[in-house]
Amino acid sequence: MRKRGWSSEQIEEAIDRGEKFKTENMINRENPATRHVHPETGKSVVIDDITGEIIHVGGKNFKY
């Protein structure tokens, strides 16, 4: 998380206030996932919709 420039607060902000997109879950393929885009940084965090686990945090200039 820190290596890609994320703080815990930014993760919460992305989940609470960011734009949401359904996305493929590359970790638990049978579970749906949602990508949350941070409203200020534009970076994304992906959450497994079933487990609630953070399965990806995007770094600067990461393309989706």
Backbone hydrogen bonds in HBPLUS format (Angstrom, degrees):
<---DONOR---> <-ACCEPTOR-->    atom                        ^
c    i                          cat <-CA-CA->   ^        H-A-AA   ^      H-
h    n   atom  resd res      DA  || num        DHA   H-A  angle D-A-AA Bond
n    s   type  num  typ     dist DA aas  dist angle  dist       angle   num
A0004-ARG N   A0001-MET O   3.24 MM   3  5.53 139.9  2.41 102.2 112.5     1
A0006-TRP N   A0001-MET O   3.08 MM   5  5.34 163.8  2.10 144.4 142.1     2
A0005-GLY N   A0002-ARG O   2.95 MM   3  4.96 163.7  1.97 108.9 111.8     3
A0011-ILE N   A0007-SER O   3.15 MM   4  6.51 152.9  2.23 149.2 156.2     4
A0012-GLU N   A0008-SER O   3.12 MM   4  6.43 163.2  2.15 149.4 153.0     5
A0013-GLU N   A0009-GLU O   2.89 MM   4  6.17 156.0  1.95 148.4 155.6     6
A0014-ALA N   A0010-GLN O   2.90 MM   4  6.08 161.0  1.94 149.6 154.0     7
A0015-ILE N   A0011-ILE O   3.05 MM   4  6.32 161.6  2.09 152.2 156.9     8
A0016-ASP N   A0012-GLU O   2.85 MM   4  5.98 162.6  1.88 152.2 157.6     9
A0017-ARG N   A0013-GLU O   2.76 MM   4  5.59 166.4  1.77 151.7 156.1    10
A0018-GLY N   A0014-ALA O   2.92 MM   4  4.47 138.0  2.10 116.9 125.3    11
A0037-VAL N   A0019-GLU O   2.91 MM  18  5.27 165.6  1.93 154.4 159.2    12
A0021-PHE N   A0035-ARG O   2.89 MM  14  5.10 147.9  2.00 144.8 154.3    13
A0035-ARG N   A0021-PHE O   2.70 MM  14  5.10 169.8  1.71 161.3 162.0    14
A0023-THR N   A0033-ALA O   3.03 MM  10  5.45 164.0  2.05 136.4 135.8    15
A0031-ASN N   A0028-ASN O   2.83 MM   3  5.64 162.8  1.86 133.0 138.5    16
A0049-ASP N   A0032-PRO O   2.93 MM  17  5.56 156.6  1.98 135.8 141.6    17
A0034-THR N   A0047-ILE O   2.99 MM  13  5.46 157.4  2.04 151.6 158.1    18
A0047-ILE N   A0034-THR O   2.92 MM  13  5.46 163.5  1.95 154.7 157.0    19
A0036-HIS N   A0045-VAL O   2.77 MM   9  5.31 171.1  1.78 160.9 162.6    20
A0045-VAL N   A0036-HIS O   2.94 MM   9  5.31 153.0  2.02 144.8 153.1    21
A0038-HIS N   A0043-LYS O   2.78 MM   5  5.53 169.8  1.79 173.5 170.3    22
A0042-GLY N   A0038-HIS O   3.05 MM   4  5.03 146.6  2.16 128.3 136.7    23
A0058-GLY N   A0044-SER O   2.72 MM  14  5.14 171.4  1.73 171.8 168.9    24
A0046-VAL N   A0056-HIS O   2.83 MM  10  4.99 164.3  1.86 142.5 146.3    25
A0055-ILE N   A0046-VAL O   2.87 MM   9  5.68 159.5  1.91 150.7 157.3    26
A0048-ASP N   A0053-GLU O   2.89 MM   5  5.33 166.2  1.91 158.1 160.6    27
A0052-GLY N   A0048-ASP O   2.79 MM   4  5.14 144.2  1.92 140.4 149.8    28
A0062-PHE N   A0059-GLY O   3.21 MM   3  5.48 150.9  2.30 133.3 128.5    29
